[in-house]
């Protein structure tokens, strides 16, 4: 995909699966960011890893479930209120 995007005059390149489903959209800016930030933390699919912070309140449990369902890579528990 990188080679095709570099050689074409297109700004964006759709990446599709064998079932012809769109799985990614690469842009020239993506290539530049990869060159500028080679040490960015990425997963095995070369996607940026994502973390989220939550509190210790009971309502945050629902947020954890939603974050996990969305594919978050790490969750940080912030107990700064001091009452947990």
Buried (B, 14 or more C-beta within 10 A) or exposed (E): EEEEBEEEEEEEBEEEEEEEEEEBEBEBEBBEEBEEEEEEEEEEEEEEEEEBEBBBEEEBEEBBEEBEEEEBBEBEEEEEEEEE
